[in-house]
Amino acid sequence: METIRTNQADGPQQQAPSLDAVWVIIPALNEEQSLPLVLHDLPAVGRVIVVDNGSTDATAEVARRHGANVVAEPRRGYGAACLRGLAEIRTLVNTGQPAPHIVVFVDADYSDHPDMLPELVRPIQNGAADFVLGSRLLGKREPGAMPPQSVYGNKLACFLMWALFGAKFTDLGPFRAIAYHDLYNLAMADENFGWTIEMQIKAVRAKLRWREIPVPYRKRIGASKISGTISGTFKAGTKILYTIAKYGLSKHGFSKHGPTANRNSSVPQNDGKAAA
């Protein structure tokens, strides 16, 4: 599908890049109320994969009703759900589906603005970046959307990334896009709260071209499973600091299978049909 945007002042219609080679992964845990809004606001893309992370409500059924590809990951954890989504992509590619050019991650709680996906992926489509992070701290935040401990924790983590890796991120936001080839080579491994910062550290170490764009952020629907509880905040903060220290103190900082910064390593594809 191709999206047409019209600017009355410009006169003729301008054709936006196709999103057919963009696939979206949505980790979801008990998000039956918010997920329909997320799926409604997403522009048409090549494929949407909703990873049901052990929901006890109708999250999976709602996702299927809205045309998403649903897979289950019973092991609780944000990273575990994202890894399951990546495994599903590999399975589909290995069975003949054209590999995506770009993979986008977005939360299922409707705190992000999925309608901004075209802006998020555009730098990658234009060849100007490999990894794009939607920064909530650069964008407009609805009052109460990010509690003080979340803002402080993000700023601290970003300061430590700057001090140890020279990367001046402003946020660890979940709304992000990355070229599939590069994502595959990062060999992501974290199964819970360290997933986002692991990706950012590995992207820097792999010398990916990255950038941030401001994104708005609103109050999530339902109670937060992380910043909304003392235990969740503590666990997330501890894991994020541990991940920074782990990669900051290690020589290579990649998976136990060896460094993954080689951007020419093999990636599952279907005869190279992915958009370039």
N, C-alpha and C positions, 0 to 999 in steps of 0.2 A: 504494500500500500504506500502511496505517496501523499504527503500532506501539502496542501496548497495554502499559503498565507497571502492575504491581500492587504496591501498598504495603499489606502486611497490616495495619499499624497504622492506616492511613487508612480501611480498610473497603472502600468501593466502588472499582472500577477507574477510573483516570484515563486519558484518551485524549490521547496526545502528538500534536503537530502532524504532519501528513503530510509526507513527504519527497519526494513525487512531483515537486515543482518544484525539487528540488536536483539539480544535475548535478556530477559529480566528474571532474576531470582528473588523471591520474596519468602524469607523465613517467617513462619507464623505459629503462634502458640495461643490458642483460645482467642481468636480475633474475628469471630463470626459477625460482630457488629461493624467493625471498621474495615474489614477486608473488601466488602463490596464497593466502598467508596474509593479505596485505593485502585481497584481494578477498573472502576468506571472512569477515573481520571487519567489512567495511563493511556497514552496515545497507542494506536495500533503498532505492534512490533512483531518481530518474527516469531517469538515464542515467549510465553510467561510460565515460569515454573514456580509453583507454590510448594514449599516444603513444610508439611505438617509435622511440627516438632512435639508430637505427643498430646495433641489437643483433646480435651474432653467435651468440647462443644461441637458445633456443626461447621467448623472452619473448613474442613476438606470438602464437604458437600457444597458449601457456598462457593468455594473456588471453582469446583467443577461446573457448577451452574453458570458461572461467568466465563467459561471457556478456557480456564487455565489448565495446564498439565500439572497434576498433583502427585507428589511422591511423599512417602512417609520416612521420617527419621525419629525413631522412638528414643534415642539417646538425647536427653535434654541438653541444650546448649546452643547459643547463637552460632558459634563457629561450626558445631556439628551439623546444624541445619544448612549452613552455607556450603560446607563440604559435600553434603548429600546432593545439593543442587548442582554442584560442579560434576559430581559423579554421574548424574543424570545426563548432563550435556555430553560427557564422554561416551556414555552408552548410546545416545542418539546419533552422535557423529560416527561411531563405530558400526552402526547398523545402516548407514547410508545417508543420514541427514547432512546437508551442507553445514560446516562449522560456522558458528557466529563470528562476526568481526569484533563485536563489542558485547561485554557482559555488564549489566547494570544490577546493582543491589539496592533495594528499597525496603523499608520497614513496612509491616502490615498494620501498624496502629494508626495510620493516617496523620502522623505528625509531620512527615515529609510532604512535599508537593509533587506527586508523580507527573503532573502535567508539565513540569519543567524538564522532563527527560530529554527533549530535543536540544535544549540549551546545554545540558550536561554532557551529551555525547558529541556535540558539534566539534569541539577541538580535536577529538580523536578522528572523526570523519574527515576533517580537513587536513589531517596529517600534522597538526601542531602539537599534539600531546599523545601520550600512551595511557595516562592515568589521570582522571579528573575527579576531584573531591568536592562535594557540595558542602561549603562551610556555613554552618548555622551562626557562628560568631561574627561572620562578615555580613550575614543577611539580617533581615528583620525578624525578630522573635516575638511571638505572642507572649504577653505577660504570663509568667508561670509555666511556660513551655519547657524551660530548662531551669531546674532548681539551682540555687547557689552552689551546692556541692558539685553539681555536674559541670557548671561553668568553670569553677576553680580547678576541678580535676582535669578538664580538657586543657586549660591553660598551662597547668603544671606539666602534663604529659608532653605538650607541644614544646615547652621550654626545654625539657630534657632531650627531646629529639633534636632540637637545634644544637644543644650543647654537645651531644654525643655523635650526631650524624650530620650536622650542618644543614638540616632540612627545616625551613621556616614554615611549617604548617601552622594553621590557626585552630584546627578542629580535628576530631576523630569521627566526624559525622558518618552515619550509615549509608546515606544516599551518595553513591559513587559509581563511576563507570571506568572500565579498564579494557584494553584490547585483549581479546581472548588468548592470543598467542603468548602475550606477556604474563597474563594471569596464570596460565598453565605452568609456565616456567618458574614462577615464584614458589611452587610446591608448598602451598598453604597447608598449615597443619593444626593450628590452634582450634580447639573444640568449644571454647566458651568466650569469656569476656576479652581475651587478647586478640581476637580475630582482626578487628579494624586496625589496630596499631601494628600488628604483625605485617599486614599488607603494606602499610605506609613505610615501615622500616625496610622491608624487603624491596619495595619499589625503588627506594633511594639507593640501596646497595646494588641493585641491578642496573642503576643508572637510567632508569626510565624517565622520560620527559613527563613531568607532572605539573599540574596547576590546580588551583582552587577557584571556584566561582561562588559568589554569594547566593545562598538559597534561603527562602523564608522557612520558618519553623513554627508549628502550632502545638497546642496541647494535644496530647494523644487521647484517643478514645479508650476508656478503661484505665485501670491502675497500672502504673509502670512496674515492670518486673525487676528493674535494676535501680534507677534513681529514686523510685517511689518507696523504697524500703531501706532501713538502716543496714540490714544484712546484705542486700543486693548492692548497695553503694560500696560497702566495705570490700566485698568479694571482687567487684569489678575494679575498684581502685588498686587493690592488692595485685590482681592479675596483670593489670596494665603496667604497673611499676616493675613487676617481675619480668614481664616481656621486654621492657626497655633495657633492664639490666642484663638479661640473658643475651640479647643481641649486641648490646653495647660493650660487653666484656668479652664476647667471643671473637675469634679471628675472622670467621666468615659469616656466622650468624644465620646460616641456612639450615635446611632440614638435615637429618642424620644421614640422608642418602647422598649428601654432597652439595657443593655450591650450585645454585640455580640461576646464576646471572647470565648464563650463555643464552642469548636471545636467538641463536640459530639451532637450538636443540629441537628434537622432534616433537611435534604436537599433532595429536590425532586430527585428521582432516579428511574430508570426502573429496579426493581428487583436486584439492585446492580450490574448491568452488566458493569459499567464503569471500565476502566482499573485502577488497583491500583498501 
